Amino acid sequence: FFVSPPSLRLTGTVPQKLCVHLDGESLLMQQFGCDAILCPPGTYHPEGAASVHGGCRECKRSSSKLLGATQCENDNSFLVGDIDGDGIVSSREVLRLLFVETDGEQWGDKFKPWFNLRVNQCDLAGVTCVGTEIAKIDLTEAALCTDGQGGGGDPDNCP
């Protein structure tokens, strides 16, 4: 489900029934709920809705009542990969970004938790920690594919 926010001037809220109906349809809906459809009033995202690159961010100085804002007045501090909006891309968020940007859904079932930030980084397949810090990332068991041009490869052609 995708709405093109910049061309719309919607106010109010995204109907909860729509969010509940679509929950489970995608990892984005599971993680961000209604924000994956349109950012609520007083928040923004460069795409107008939460994406794999982050959630909607609060506008510090905005009284806008519009849904799906793509920017805020005097506030363009969106950081790609900063899912929780704290202004820092944590090591856990970096792992999630690696998963997203390299088509991690094709890596294999044991790697699917990489998308879910509620899973501790030290509990992820292929990650070895010393204490709570990442010491090693081993993706030799992941089905990493490429088309040779920097794009994702056909999963059927993965080794």
ChimeraX attribute file (.defattr): number of C-alpha atoms within 10 A of each C-alpha:
attribute: neighborCount
match mode: 1-to-1
recipient: residues
	/A:1	8
	/A:2	8
	/A:3	14
	/A:4	12
	/A:5	20
	/A:6	14
	/A:7	8
	/A:8	12
	/A:9	11
	/A:10	15
	/A:11	13
	/A:12	10
	/A:13	15
	/A:14	16
	/A:15	9
	/A:16	11
	/A:17	10
	/A:18	12
	/A:19	19
	/A:20	14
	/A:21	9
	/A:22	16
	/A:23	17
	/A:24	13
	/A:25	12
	/A:26	12
	/A:27	15
	/A:28	21
	/A:29	20
	/A:30	16
	/A:31	21
	/A:32	21
	/A:33	20
	/A:34	24
	/A:35	25
	/A:36	27
	/A:37	25
	/A:38	28
	/A:39	28
	/A:40	25
	/A:41	20
	/A:42	20
	/A:43	27
	/A:44	28
	/A:45	27
	/A:46	22
	/A:47	20
	/A:48	25
	/A:49	28
	/A:50	26
	/A:51	22
	/A:52	19
	/A:53	19
	/A:54	24
	/A:55	27
	/A:56	28
	/A:57	30
	/A:58	17
	/A:59	21
	/A:60	12
	/A:61	11
	/A:62	14
	/A:63	12
	/A:64	15
	/A:65	16
	/A:66	20
	/A:67	26
	/A:68	32
	/A:69	28
	/A:70	19
	/A:71	19
	/A:72	21
	/A:73	11
	/A:74	10
	/A:75	14
	/A:76	14
	/A:77	13
	/A:78	18
	/A:79	16
	/A:80	19
	/A:81	24
	/A:82	21
	/A:83	27
	/A:84	15
	/A:85	17
	/A:86	10
	/A:87	14
	/A:88	13
	/A:89	17
	/A:90	14
	/A:91	12
	/A:92	22
	/A:93	23
	/A:94	15
	/A:95	20
	/A:96	22
	/A:97	23
	/A:98	15
	/A:99	19
	/A:100	16
	/A:101	13
	/A:102	17
	/A:103	18
	/A:104	23
	/A:105	17
	/A:106	20
	/A:107	19
	/A:108	12
	/A:109	11
	/A:110	13
	/A:111	19
	/A:112	15
	/A:113	19
	/A:114	24
	/A:115	22
	/A:116	17
	/A:117	15
	/A:118	10
	/A:119	12
	/A:120	12
	/A:121	23
	/A:122	17
	/A:123	12
	/A:124	18
	/A:125	18
	/A:126	16
	/A:127	15
	/A:128	17
	/A:129	14
	/A:130	9
	/A:131	8
	/A:132	10
	/A:133	11
	/A:134	14
	/A:135	11
	/A:136	11
	/A:137	13
	/A:138	10
	/A:139	13
	/A:140	8
	/A:141	12
	/A:142	18
	/A:143	18
	/A:144	18
	/A:145	21
	/A:146	16
	/A:147	10
	/A:148	8
	/A:149	7
	/A:150	9
	/A:151	12
	/A:152	16
	/A:153	17
	/A:154	11
	/A:155	15
	/A:156	8
	/A:157	10
	/A:158	13
	/A:159	8
